[in-house]
């Protein structure tokens, strides 16, 4: 039997924010975005431990609205793919 070992600081079962259904809440576990985007997300309050919930999906399918910390922000799917939630 093979045992899989995780690297320190990595999440084993990676659930991405983009895969979260509208209305379902999750907690941010890790930001894997490029440094400039990571800084931008952190400046609006998306940090590890933040509860976040998708509330609206754009008709084009490339943008979703998320509610967190009492505010609503739109995040591109491209960027949401790099936000790991649990």
Secondary structure, 3 states (H helix, E strand, C coil): CCCCCCCCCCCCCCEEHHHCCCCCEEEEEEECCCHHHHHHHHHCCCCCCCEEEEEEECCCCCEEEEEECCEEEEEEHHHHCCEEEC
